[in-house]
């Protein structure tokens, strides 16, 4: 039963980019999870990220923090400009940083008003100077590094922020990952094995065939990266489906993230669910990703 469920989930889970992009994931030459992520994200993923689609929580954040986001702002992991274009529309001094040269080239052509550069979260000050009114890290960019690097990154960002600047980021919710499986239901958006079977039944033959072709790479990546998984009382670093199991992501609970921000010199303003509602203090939240807003303490 477990093997069957795993196969169904691999066939129906969202996939990253194109086969050519995925082929760039090769052996990890470092025992840090970030090495696998760097190798994956340095590739050409423009086809997936070159859009203007916003999640509900991102609409809320852009509206609620428009004053800060219309000042001096940098988006770290700007990808194909999904959010960068809206930051440009707010009229401020916009900077974009991404590890992928292909992403940077695309954003420079599409959003010439922004200063977009190849850069690294761990060396952000090499790409943009402070003080900044806002630093935006969408799509779990902060989760691409390990625990020690995460704290270094938070320190580096704080040194770039103005005293009243805001840090906006999202992170994988460990409580959701460790929680019970969602109820099985029918129809679009259904989750669990029943929902996966529904999605599989409504996929084209070509799409199913393509995903089957990716199964060997998924198994190789899973075997290659599983030894890098770690679990601690406060956080976990897990190998998940992104990039055909080619990525390692940091997972953390809401309360632990609040404490981590305080230890790094921030005050947590709010934590939001995927739909933009606030997560009350003392609760974990239910979304797979949670969005956080913080200021320098």
Backbone as CSV, one residue per row, in Angstrom:
resi,resn,N_x,N_y,N_z,CA_x,CA_y,CA_z,C_x,C_y,C_z
1,UNK,0.832,-1.212,0.000,0.000,0.000,0.000,0.863,1.256,0.000
2,UNK,1.936,1.262,0.836,2.796,2.434,0.899,3.497,2.708,-0.410
3,UNK,3.996,1.650,-1.101,4.675,1.832,-2.382,3.702,2.351,-3.428
4,UNK,2.461,1.843,-3.407,1.442,2.296,-4.369,1.133,3.770,-4.164
5,UNK,0.966,4.180,-2.911,0.672,5.583,-2.624,1.831,6.466,-3.064
6,UNK,3.067,6.027,-2.813,4.232,6.807,-3.208,4.283,7.001,-4.719
7,UNK,3.991,5.931,-5.476,4.016,6.033,-6.928,2.953,7.000,-7.425
8,UNK,1.738,6.916,-6.873,0.662,7.814,-7.290,1.031,9.263,-6.997
9,UNK,1.583,9.502,-5.815,1.952,10.865,-5.455,3.040,11.413,-6.367
10,UNK,3.997,10.586,-6.740,5.065,11.039,-7.631,4.511,11.364,-9.016
11,UNK,3.525,10.615,-9.461,2.951,10.851,-10.787,2.108,12.113,-10.829
12,UNK,1.478,12.462,-9.712,0.527,13.570,-9.724,1.049,14.842,-9.082
13,UNK,2.209,14.790,-8.407,2.727,15.976,-7.730,3.222,16.989,-8.756
14,UNK,3.180,18.315,-8.405,3.715,19.339,-9.297,5.183,19.096,-9.598
15,UNK,5.586,19.406,-10.816,6.970,19.191,-11.214,7.615,20.509,-11.588
16,UNK,8.921,20.549,-11.477,9.686,21.756,-11.751,10.169,21.780,-13.185
17,UNK,9.801,22.832,-13.913,10.411,23.142,-15.197,10.288,22.064,-16.252
18,UNK,11.321,21.943,-17.071,11.336,21.048,-18.217,12.319,19.923,-17.966
19,UNK,12.244,18.833,-18.755,13.233,17.772,-18.604,14.666,18.274,-18.733
20,UNK,14.904,19.213,-19.637,16.266,19.734,-19.803,16.749,20.421,-18.535
21,UNK,15.843,21.178,-17.889,16.222,21.860,-16.661,16.504,20.864,-15.556
22,UNK,15.676,19.838,-15.468,15.845,18.853,-14.411,17.115,18.052,-14.585
23,UNK,17.547,17.880,-15.810,18.741,17.077,-16.068,19.987,17.717,-15.489
24,UNK,19.898,19.006,-15.130,21.080,19.688,-14.593,21.425,19.226,-13.184
25,UNK,20.474,18.551,-12.510,20.752,18.087,-11.153,21.665,16.879,-11.200
26,UNK,22.872,17.029,-10.672,23.841,15.946,-10.708,24.334,15.608,-9.326
27,UNK,25.486,14.967,-9.226,26.000,14.563,-7.919,26.234,15.761,-7.008
28,UNK,26.008,15.558,-5.726,26.255,16.603,-4.741,27.706,16.510,-4.295
29,UNK,28.448,17.606,-4.425,29.861,17.585,-4.075,30.094,18.180,-2.684
30,UNK,29.045,18.279,-1.892,29.143,18.851,-0.564,28.126,18.130,0.303
31,UNK,28.392,18.018,1.601,27.443,17.343,2.467,26.422,18.305,3.048
32,UNK,26.351,19.548,2.543,25.359,20.513,2.999,24.161,20.462,2.064
33,UNK,22.936,20.535,2.611,21.751,20.554,1.752,21.772,21.675,0.728
34,UNK,22.366,22.816,1.081,22.377,23.952,0.163,23.129,23.650,-1.122
35,UNK,24.074,22.707,-1.098,24.817,22.374,-2.315,23.886,21.773,-3.357
36,UNK,22.986,20.882,-2.927,22.013,20.301,-3.856,21.085,21.378,-4.390
37,UNK,20.643,22.286,-3.540,19.728,23.338,-3.968,20.396,24.302,-4.938
38,UNK,21.643,24.684,-4.672,22.356,25.579,-5.582,22.457,24.960,-6.966
39,UNK,22.793,23.684,-7.002,22.957,23.004,-8.292,21.634,22.958,-9.052
40,UNK,20.556,22.732,-8.329,19.242,22.683,-8.972,18.805,24.043,-9.487
41,UNK,18.893,25.065,-8.633,18.308,26.359,-8.972,19.181,27.216,-9.878
42,UNK,20.421,26.840,-10.098,21.245,27.584,-11.039,20.839,27.316,-12.488
43,UNK,19.994,26.331,-12.704,19.560,25.981,-14.053,18.558,26.968,-14.625
44,UNK,18.056,26.632,-15.806,17.114,27.486,-16.528,15.690,27.023,-16.215
45,UNK,15.000,27.767,-15.343,13.628,27.441,-14.973,12.662,28.552,-15.375
46,UNK,13.043,29.341,-16.369,12.225,30.475,-16.791,10.838,30.018,-17.216
47,UNK,10.751,28.880,-17.889,9.462,28.413,-18.408,8.427,28.267,-17.300
48,UNK,8.849,27.855,-16.128,7.903,27.681,-15.022,7.569,28.990,-14.332
49,UNK,8.539,29.865,-14.170,8.357,31.026,-13.311,8.076,32.330,-14.044
50,UNK,8.108,32.343,-15.348,7.839,33.574,-16.102,6.335,33.774,-16.222
51,UNK,5.707,34.188,-15.127,4.277,34.477,-15.133,4.004,35.581,-14.128
52,UNK,2.751,36.019,-14.035,2.373,37.088,-13.105,1.364,36.608,-12.077
53,UNK,1.274,35.296,-11.866,0.278,34.734,-10.965,0.673,34.961,-9.507
54,UNK,-0.247,35.497,-8.725,-0.027,35.728,-7.313,-0.899,34.790,-6.485
55,UNK,-0.354,34.337,-5.369,-1.143,33.583,-4.406,-1.951,34.570,-3.555
56,UNK,-3.078,34.125,-2.990,-3.887,35.050,-2.176,-3.086,35.768,-1.101
57,UNK,-2.213,35.064,-0.401,-1.442,35.694,0.664,-0.495,36.755,0.097
58,UNK,0.011,36.554,-1.097,0.915,37.538,-1.697,0.162,38.811,-2.073
59,UNK,-1.096,38.669,-2.494,-1.927,39.852,-2.767,-2.105,40.662,-1.487
60,UNK,-2.378,39.964,-0.385,-2.543,40.632,0.907,-1.264,41.361,1.300
61,UNK,-0.128,40.701,1.158,1.141,41.303,1.566,1.496,42.516,0.713
62,UNK,1.290,42.424,-0.591,1.600,43.551,-1.468,0.739,44.760,-1.138
63,UNK,-0.509,44.518,-0.770,-1.402,45.629,-0.429,-1.083,46.180,0.964
64,UNK,-0.886,45.298,1.932,-0.721,45.724,3.322,0.602,46.440,3.550
65,UNK,1.646,46.038,2.807,2.972,46.621,3.005,3.429,47.399,1.771
66,UNK,2.470,47.982,1.073,2.781,48.702,-0.172,3.695,49.898,0.073
67,UNK,3.577,50.539,1.237,4.425,51.711,1.504,5.892,51.303,1.552
68,UNK,6.204,50.252,2.305,7.587,49.792,2.380,8.041,49.230,1.037
69,UNK,7.160,48.503,0.358,7.521,47.862,-0.904,7.641,48.848,-2.060
70,UNK,7.204,50.072,-1.856,7.375,51.097,-2.888,8.590,51.972,-2.616
71,UNK,9.407,51.578,-1.645,10.663,52.281,-1.374,11.822,51.546,-2.019
72,UNK,12.933,51.425,-1.287,14.072,50.648,-1.767,13.847,49.190,-1.361
73,UNK,13.646,48.333,-2.330,13.259,46.956,-2.049,14.082,45.996,-2.886
74,UNK,14.393,44.833,-2.315,15.058,43.786,-3.071,14.240,42.505,-2.940
75,UNK,14.038,41.833,-4.061,13.433,40.504,-4.050,14.551,39.492,-4.246
76,UNK,14.706,38.599,-3.291,15.742,37.573,-3.349,15.112,36.300,-3.890
77,UNK,15.675,35.799,-4.994,15.049,34.682,-5.688,13.938,35.184,-6.574
78,UNK,14.245,36.195,-7.384,13.197,36.846,-8.187,12.719,35.977,-9.343
79,UNK,13.446,34.903,-9.667,12.972,33.960,-10.676,12.654,34.611,-11.997
80,UNK,11.447,34.311,-12.510,11.009,34.879,-13.782,10.202,36.147,-13.628
81,UNK,10.320,36.815,-12.477,9.662,38.105,-12.287,8.217,38.020,-11.854
82,UNK,7.793,36.883,-11.332,6.398,36.702,-10.932,5.936,37.792,-9.967
83,UNK,6.774,38.132,-8.993,6.465,39.200,-8.046,7.204,40.481,-8.409
84,UNK,8.365,40.353,-9.009,9.185,41.517,-9.351,8.400,42.537,-10.161
85,UNK,7.585,42.064,-11.105,6.806,42.979,-11.935,5.853,43.842,-11.125
86,UNK,5.264,43.274,-10.074,4.365,44.044,-9.211,5.142,45.032,-8.346
87,UNK,6.336,44.648,-7.907,7.165,45.586,-7.158,7.553,46.776,-8.038
88,UNK,7.876,46.506,-9.287,8.184,47.594,-10.220,6.979,48.518,-10.370
89,UNK,5.771,47.941,-10.445,4.559,48.736,-10.620,4.291,49.647,-9.420
90,UNK,4.806,49.290,-8.247,4.631,50.137,-7.068,5.485,51.394,-7.129
91,UNK,6.466,51.410,-8.022,7.170,52.653,-8.326,8.396,52.956,-7.509
92,UNK,8.893,52.015,-6.736,10.072,52.282,-5.932,11.366,51.940,-6.641
93,UNK,12.443,51.899,-5.879,13.749,51.478,-6.391,13.849,49.967,-6.182
94,UNK,13.693,49.217,-7.265,13.543,47.773,-7.166,14.825,47.062,-7.577
95,UNK,15.264,46.137,-6.733,16.415,45.291,-7.028,15.954,43.839,-7.023
96,UNK,16.515,43.049,-7.911,16.224,41.626,-7.956,17.517,40.836,-7.921
97,UNK,17.510,39.735,-7.192,18.684,38.877,-7.070,18.247,37.439,-7.304
98,UNK,18.985,36.729,-8.132,18.691,35.306,-8.342,19.990,34.577,-8.648
99,UNK,20.039,33.301,-8.258,21.236,32.496,-8.465,21.360,32.005,-9.897
100,UNK,20.252,32.070,-10.661,20.224,31.551,-12.029,20.498,32.657,-13.046
101,UNK,21.575,32.564,-13.834,21.823,33.564,-14.880,20.681,33.657,-15.884
102,UNK,20.042,32.528,-16.195,18.929,32.548,-17.152,17.765,33.366,-16.599
103,UNK,17.471,33.214,-15.325,16.408,33.994,-14.696,16.743,35.483,-14.720
104,UNK,17.975,35.804,-14.377,18.396,37.200,-14.341,18.301,37.825,-15.728
105,UNK,18.769,37.125,-16.749,18.692,37.650,-18.121,17.252,37.921,-18.510
106,UNK,16.350,37.005,-18.164,14.937,37.186,-18.513,14.359,38.415,-17.807
107,UNK,14.624,38.552,-16.516,14.079,39.686,-15.775,14.648,41.017,-16.259
108,UNK,15.905,41.026,-16.636,16.492,42.263,-17.150,15.802,42.704,-18.439
109,UNK,15.470,41.740,-19.285,14.787,42.072,-20.534,13.333,42.488,-20.300
110,UNK,12.679,41.809,-19.377,11.246,42.013,-19.182,10.939,43.191,-18.266
111,UNK,11.795,43.433,-17.283,11.581,44.512,-16.316,12.825,45.387,-16.238
112,UNK,13.081,46.161,-17.299,14.315,46.967,-17.335,14.358,48.042,-16.253
113,UNK,13.210,48.352,-15.638,13.204,49.357,-14.569,13.885,48.846,-13.303
114,UNK,14.012,47.548,-13.182,14.621,46.962,-11.981,16.101,46.672,-12.222
115,UNK,16.866,46.765,-11.157,18.285,46.399,-11.189,18.377,44.933,-10.758
116,UNK,18.573,44.033,-11.716,18.554,42.604,-11.435,19.950,42.033,-11.640
117,UNK,20.414,41.271,-10.658,21.777,40.748,-10.704,21.821,39.295,-10.255
118,UNK,22.837,38.590,-10.758,23.111,37.245,-10.258,23.695,37.394,-8.861
119,UNK,23.119,36.670,-7.918,23.584,36.796,-6.551,23.154,35.616,-5.702
120,UNK,23.584,35.656,-4.462,23.397,34.548,-3.535,22.839,35.094,-2.234
121,UNK,21.883,34.384,-1.665,21.303,34.778,-0.386,22.373,34.974,0.682
122,UNK,23.419,34.132,0.657,24.445,34.197,1.682,25.429,35.339,1.464
123,UNK,25.388,35.964,0.310,26.252,37.114,0.012,25.424,38.241,-0.577
124,UNK,24.297,38.521,0.054,23.348,39.484,-0.492,23.936,40.883,-0.597
125,UNK,24.791,41.253,0.349,25.376,42.598,0.332,26.289,42.812,-0.863
126,UNK,26.724,41.730,-1.526,27.524,41.885,-2.743,26.666,42.354,-3.920
127,UNK,25.349,42.123,-3.839,24.461,42.450,-4.954,23.683,43.738,-4.737
128,UNK,23.434,44.107,-3.485,22.642,45.305,-3.210,23.122,45.926,-1.903
129,UNK,23.116,47.243,-1.842,23.557,47.966,-0.648,22.359,48.433,0.159
130,UNK,22.530,48.542,1.464,21.491,49.080,2.319,21.600,50.592,2.424
131,UNK,20.707,51.245,3.143,19.569,50.631,3.835,18.411,50.358,2.878
132,UNK,17.668,49.298,3.174,16.531,48.889,2.360,15.244,49.035,3.159
133,UNK,14.183,49.417,2.468,12.878,49.512,3.120,12.198,48.151,3.222
134,UNK,12.556,47.234,2.332,11.938,45.910,2.371,12.837,44.893,1.698
135,UNK,12.860,43.691,2.264,13.510,42.537,1.653,12.441,41.457,1.531
136,UNK,12.208,40.992,0.316,11.138,40.036,0.029,11.779,38.731,-0.433
137,UNK,11.487,37.635,0.266,11.980,36.313,-0.108,10.770,35.395,-0.338
138,UNK,10.259,35.301,-1.556,9.113,34.434,-1.828,9.548,32.986,-2.041
139,UNK,8.567,32.122,-2.244,8.819,30.742,-2.680,9.840,30.006,-1.817
140,UNK,9.815,30.262,-0.521,10.654,29.519,0.436,12.150,29.636,0.178
141,UNK,12.591,30.756,-0.352,14.011,30.940,-0.648,14.866,30.774,0.609
142,UNK,14.351,31.222,1.750,15.119,31.096,2.989,15.286,29.641,3.404
143,UNK,14.469,28.753,2.849,14.541,27.333,3.200,15.576,26.567,2.395
144,UNK,16.283,27.228,1.492,17.245,26.530,0.644,18.582,26.316,1.337
145,UNK,18.757,26.877,2.537,20.027,26.755,3.256,19.802,25.967,4.546
146,UNK,20.899,25.559,5.171,20.777,24.776,6.396,20.602,25.697,7.608
147,UNK,20.558,25.105,8.807,20.239,25.872,10.016,21.273,26.960,10.298
148,UNK,22.542,26.635,10.203,23.586,27.619,10.475,23.549,28.745,9.445
149,UNK,23.416,28.385,8.173,23.359,29.394,7.115,22.111,30.260,7.235
150,UNK,21.003,29.670,7.687,19.764,30.427,7.836,19.960,31.574,8.820
151,UNK,20.608,31.302,9.930,20.847,32.358,10.901,21.819,33.412,10.347
152,UNK,22.811,32.972,9.599,23.726,33.925,8.960,22.975,34.808,7.971
153,UNK,22.059,34.192,7.201,21.281,34.943,6.221,20.393,35.975,6.905
154,UNK,19.750,35.593,8.007,18.912,36.539,8.743,19.738,37.696,9.289
155,UNK,20.935,37.402,9.770,21.822,38.462,10.252,22.204,39.404,9.111
156,UNK,22.537,38.830,7.947,22.926,39.648,6.809,21.798,40.530,6.315
157,UNK,20.592,40.000,6.292,19.435,40.788,5.860,19.177,41.931,6.841
158,UNK,19.253,41.641,8.141,19.011,42.686,9.141,20.000,43.833,8.998
159,UNK,21.245,43.521,8.631,22.252,44.571,8.473,21.948,45.476,7.281
160,UNK,21.141,44.989,6.339,20.783,45.776,5.158,19.489,46.558,5.338
161,UNK,18.642,46.149,6.281,17.347,46.785,6.456,17.469,48.122,7.184
162,UNK,16.637,49.084,6.771,16.492,50.319,7.528,15.839,49.986,8.866
163,UNK,15.984,50.852,9.880,15.406,50.556,11.196,13.919,50.231,11.156
164,UNK,13.171,50.847,10.234,11.744,50.563,10.122,11.423,49.712,8.889
165,UNK,12.463,49.058,8.335,12.248,48.213,7.166,11.558,46.910,7.540
166,UNK,11.072,46.197,6.509,10.361,44.937,6.766,11.027,43.796,5.992
167,UNK,11.051,42.652,6.638,11.462,41.400,6.008,10.206,40.570,5.798
168,UNK,9.954,40.159,4.550,8.798,39.335,4.205,9.327,38.049,3.586
169,UNK,8.946,36.920,4.157,9.423,35.651,3.611,8.410,34.557,3.903
170,UNK,8.529,33.450,3.189,7.700,32.296,3.500,8.598,31.099,3.773
171,UNK,8.039,30.139,4.514,8.828,28.992,4.941,7.922,27.780,5.058
172,UNK,8.489,26.591,4.818,7.734,25.351,4.953,7.290,25.149,6.403
173,UNK,6.052,24.744,6.566,5.457,24.557,7.881,5.648,23.115,8.335
174,UNK,6.513,22.908,9.319,6.791,21.557,9.808,5.550,20.917,10.425
175,UNK,4.699,21.730,11.032,3.478,21.183,11.626,2.577,20.576,10.571
176,UNK,2.484,21.210,9.403,1.662,20.668,8.321,2.282,19.399,7.759
177,UNK,3.627,19.381,7.646,4.306,18.201,7.107,4.159,17.005,8.033
178,UNK,4.143,17.247,9.336,4.062,16.170,10.314,2.631,15.843,10.727
179,UNK,1.675,16.649,10.271,0.297,16.465,10.694,-0.368,15.286,10.009
180,UNK,-1.609,14.972,10.396,-2.338,13.870,9.767,-2.641,14.170,8.317
181,UNK,-2.777,13.118,7.517,-3.107,13.298,6.109,-4.457,13.992,5.984
182,UNK,-4.612,14.926,5.033,-5.888,15.599,4.863,-6.966,14.610,4.441
183,UNK,-8.234,14.941,4.682,-9.309,14.007,4.335,-9.385,13.753,2.849
184,UNK,-9.728,12.530,2.483,-9.867,12.166,1.079,-11.206,12.670,0.575
185,UNK,-11.193,13.390,-0.532,-12.433,13.878,-1.134,-12.295,13.822,-2.626
186,UNK,-13.398,13.924,-3.330,-13.378,13.855,-4.787,-13.402,15.251,-5.373
187,UNK,-12.950,15.369,-6.609,-13.024,16.638,-7.305,-11.687,17.329,-7.367
188,UNK,-11.664,18.451,-8.110,-10.442,19.218,-8.249,-10.010,19.741,-6.895
189,UNK,-8.721,19.681,-6.638,-8.186,20.146,-5.377,-8.245,19.104,-4.286
190,UNK,-8.778,17.921,-4.595,-8.831,16.869,-3.590,-7.420,16.458,-3.216
191,UNK,-7.245,16.059,-1.973,-5.930,15.660,-1.504,-5.984,14.238,-0.987
192,UNK,-4.842,13.731,-0.553,-4.775,12.346,-0.144,-4.710,11.442,-1.368
193,UNK,-4.689,10.124,-1.122,-4.581,9.194,-2.247,-5.795,9.286,-3.162
194,UNK,-6.998,9.496,-2.594,-8.185,9.615,-3.430,-8.091,10.795,-4.377
195,UNK,-7.612,11.944,-3.851,-7.448,13.110,-4.697,-6.382,12.896,-5.759
196,UNK,-5.288,12.203,-5.383,-4.226,11.923,-6.352,-4.738,11.023,-7.470
197,UNK,-5.548,10.035,-7.104,-6.138,9.162,-8.126,-7.046,9.953,-9.058
198,UNK,-7.799,10.895,-8.507,-8.670,11.737,-9.336,-7.840,12.535,-10.340
199,UNK,-6.751,13.148,-9.846,-5.909,13.934,-10.745,-5.264,13.047,-11.802
200,UNK,-4.839,11.853,-11.397,-4.215,10.932,-12.340,-5.197,10.544,-13.443
201,UNK,-6.457,10.330,-13.082,-7.473,9.936,-14.063,-7.755,11.043,-15.063
202,UNK,-7.493,12.305,-14.682,-7.789,13.430,-15.566,-6.540,13.997,-16.247
203,UNK,-5.431,13.294,-16.145,-4.223,13.704,-16.845,-4.187,13.073,-18.223
204,UNK,-3.561,13.771,-19.172,-3.440,13.220,-20.519,-2.464,12.044,-20.514
205,UNK,-2.592,11.201,-21.523,-1.687,10.060,-21.651,-0.240,10.545,-21.781
206,UNK,-0.044,11.615,-22.555,1.306,12.145,-22.747,1.898,12.642,-21.424
207,UNK,1.045,13.298,-20.601,1.523,13.807,-19.329,1.904,12.673,-18.388
208,UNK,1.083,11.626,-18.342,1.394,10.474,-17.510,2.685,9.820,-17.982
209,UNK,2.846,9.688,-19.307,4.051,9.061,-19.862,5.303,9.864,-19.497
210,UNK,5.188,11.199,-19.564,6.326,12.045,-19.208,6.707,11.864,-17.746
211,UNK,5.712,11.792,-16.901,5.990,11.637,-15.473,6.568,10.260,-15.164
212,UNK,6.095,9.247,-15.861,6.673,7.914,-15.683,8.142,7.918,-16.081
213,UNK,8.445,8.675,-17.154,9.834,8.759,-17.607,10.730,9.406,-16.558
214,UNK,10.129,10.237,-15.679,10.910,10.918,-14.645,11.092,10.069,-13.388
215,UNK,10.385,8.975,-13.274,10.471,8.172,-12.057,11.891,7.676,-11.753
216,UNK,12.648,7.191,-12.759,14.018,6.758,-12.439,14.876,7.880,-11.850
217,UNK,14.740,9.107,-12.403,15.516,10.226,-11.862,15.054,10.544,-10.445
218,UNK,13.741,10.463,-10.203,13.249,10.717,-8.858,13.830,9.718,-7.865
219,UNK,13.888,8.464,-8.250,14.441,7.439,-7.357,15.930,7.679,-7.103
220,UNK,16.656,8.055,-8.168,18.092,8.321,-7.998,18.318,9.498,-7.050
221,UNK,17.552,10.583,-7.293,17.694,11.750,-6.433,17.323,11.430,-4.990
222,UNK,16.270,10.659,-4.822,15.829,10.301,-3.472,16.920,9.516,-2.741
223,UNK,17.517,8.560,-3.432,18.587,7.763,-2.829,19.801,8.627,-2.542
224,UNK,20.096,9.552,-3.434,21.283,10.393,-3.314,21.173,11.402,-2.173
225,UNK,19.962,11.951,-1.978,19.808,13.042,-1.029,19.211,12.641,0.310
226,UNK,18.618,11.451,0.383,18.003,11.044,1.647,18.986,11.106,2.824
227,UNK,20.277,10.756,2.642,21.206,10.829,3.788,21.384,12.237,4.344
228,UNK,21.015,13.279,3.566,21.171,14.650,4.039,19.997,15.105,4.894
229,UNK,18.933,14.312,4.965,17.783,14.685,5.780,18.161,14.690,7.265
230,UNK,17.653,15.690,7.969,17.890,15.764,9.415,16.597,16.172,10.108
231,UNK,16.444,15.721,11.346,15.293,16.111,12.171,15.790,16.475,13.560
232,UNK,15.378,17.657,13.992,15.685,18.115,15.332,14.380,18.504,16.013
233,UNK,14.470,18.840,17.275,13.265,19.220,18.000,12.621,20.471,17.398
234,UNK,13.448,21.381,16.886,12.938,22.666,16.421,12.700,22.747,14.916
235,UNK,13.370,21.920,14.138,13.264,22.041,12.689,13.631,20.718,12.032
236,UNK,13.407,20.647,10.716,13.818,19.481,9.924,14.284,19.968,8.563
237,UNK,15.174,19.220,7.949,15.569,19.462,6.556,15.208,18.203,5.792
238,UNK,14.271,18.341,4.856,13.673,17.191,4.195,13.859,17.259,2.686
239,UNK,13.977,16.091,2.082,14.013,15.954,0.628,12.576,15.793,0.149
240,UNK,12.074,16.773,-0.643,10.700,16.676,-1.108,10.635,16.664,-2.622
241,UNK,9.434,16.655,-3.177,9.203,16.369,-4.590,9.795,17.414,-5.525
242,UNK,10.069,18.622,-5.047,10.546,19.699,-5.916,11.762,19.260,-6.722
243,UNK,11.721,19.523,-8.017,12.846,19.174,-8.876,13.094,17.686,-8.961
244,UNK,11.982,16.900,-9.044,12.133,15.436,-9.071,12.946,14.955,-7.874
245,UNK,12.554,15.399,-6.694,13.261,15.082,-5.446,14.717,15.530,-5.502
246,UNK,14.945,16.660,-6.177,16.302,17.174,-6.291,16.621,18.296,-5.323
247,UNK,15.700,18.587,-4.374,15.887,19.720,-3.473,15.827,19.276,-2.017
248,UNK,16.497,20.040,-1.167,16.457,19.850,0.286,15.878,21.123,0.889
249,UNK,14.802,21.011,1.667,14.136,22.190,2.204,14.058,22.159,3.731
250,UNK,14.195,23.341,4.287,14.125,23.555,5.727,12.657,23.707,6.132
251,UNK,12.234,22.987,7.160,10.866,23.045,7.684,10.913,23.503,9.141
252,UNK,9.981,24.375,9.530,9.994,24.926,10.882,8.559,25.230,11.313
253,UNK,8.315,25.180,12.613,6.992,25.507,13.149,6.885,27.007,13.434
254,UNK,5.669,27.499,13.456,5.398,28.916,13.650,6.065,29.459,14.917
255,UNK,5.847,28.821,16.054,6.404,29.317,17.295,7.915,29.306,17.317
256,UNK,8.511,28.283,16.724,9.975,28.195,16.672,10.533,29.281,15.764
257,UNK,9.825,29.560,14.650,10.278,30.618,13.748,10.237,31.977,14.438
258,UNK,9.182,32.211,15.229,9.093,33.465,15.971,10.282,33.612,16.920
259,UNK,10.632,32.537,17.610,11.771,32.573,18.520,13.075,32.779,17.768
260,UNK,13.214,32.120,16.613,14.424,32.268,15.816,14.595,33.708,15.341
261,UNK,13.510,34.340,14.946,13.575,35.741,14.520,13.988,36.640,15.677
262,UNK,13.429,36.390,16.854,13.787,37.196,18.023,15.268,37.053,18.346
263,UNK,15.782,35.840,18.254,17.198,35.598,18.536,18.091,36.283,17.502
264,UNK,17.565,36.485,16.288,18.339,37.139,15.227,18.142,38.651,15.209
265,UNK,17.396,39.182,16.183,17.244,40.630,16.285,16.055,41.200,15.557
266,UNK,14.999,40.404,15.399,13.782,40.854,14.724,12.600,40.812,15.677
267,UNK,11.581,41.581,15.339,10.271,41.474,15.960,9.294,40.942,14.919
268,UNK,8.638,39.847,15.213,7.652,39.282,14.295,6.385,40.132,14.329
269,UNK,5.979,40.629,13.172,4.765,41.438,13.076,3.548,40.552,12.915
270,UNK,3.628,39.600,11.985,2.510,38.685,11.773,2.967,37.481,10.968
271,UNK,2.161,36.422,11.077,2.357,35.200,10.305,1.032,34.897,9.623
272,UNK,1.080,34.579,8.332,-0.131,34.425,7.540,-0.225,33.041,6.913
273,UNK,-1.460,32.545,6.831,-1.763,31.311,6.119,-1.748,31.575,4.615
274,UNK,-1.892,30.502,3.839,-1.856,30.617,2.383,-2.948,31.527,1.841
275,UNK,-4.086,31.609,2.527,-5.194,32.450,2.073,-5.095,33.875,2.589
276,UNK,-4.065,34.169,3.388,-3.871,35.532,3.871,-4.412,35.794,5.259
277,UNK,-4.992,34.797,5.925,-5.476,34.977,7.291,-4.322,34.829,8.274
278,UNK,-4.435,35.501,9.416,-3.364,35.478,10.405,-3.358,34.168,11.194
279,UNK,-2.160,33.698,11.500,-1.995,32.553,12.385,-1.875,33.102,13.802
280,UNK,-2.795,32.750,14.699,-2.724,33.280,16.071,-1.466,32.804,16.795
281,UNK,-0.985,33.612,17.709,0.157,33.225,18.530,-0.167,31.946,19.286
282,UNK,0.775,31.020,19.318,0.571,29.767,20.009,-0.034,28.672,19.164
283,UNK,-0.404,28.992,17.909,-0.949,27.990,17.006,0.033,27.739,15.861
284,UNK,-0.036,26.541,15.275,0.919,26.146,14.246,0.548,26.629,12.855
285,UNK,-0.740,26.815,12.603,-1.165,27.092,11.241,-1.333,25.789,10.480
286,UNK,-2.127,25.825,9.421,-2.449,24.609,8.674,-1.854,24.558,7.278
287,UNK,-1.401,25.696,6.760,-0.877,25.738,5.391,0.484,25.065,5.291
288,UNK,0.783,24.519,4.120,2.097,23.913,3.886,3.207,24.951,3.975
289,UNK,2.882,26.168,3.516,3.820,27.287,3.613,3.177,28.356,4.483
290,UNK,3.967,28.975,5.343,3.502,30.126,6.119,4.324,31.340,5.724
291,UNK,3.679,32.497,5.692,4.355,33.738,5.340,4.547,34.595,6.591
292,UNK,5.756,35.111,6.750,6.133,35.874,7.945,6.525,37.300,7.547
293,UNK,6.194,38.248,8.435,6.622,39.630,8.269,7.285,40.063,9.569
294,UNK,8.490,40.604,9.476,9.255,40.987,10.667,9.984,42.301,10.424
295,UNK,10.308,42.971,11.507,11.130,44.201,11.475,12.341,44.023,12.378
296,UNK,13.408,44.782,12.121,14.520,44.785,13.073,14.020,45.210,14.448
297,UNK,14.433,44.504,15.473,13.958,44.825,16.842,14.498,46.194,17.248
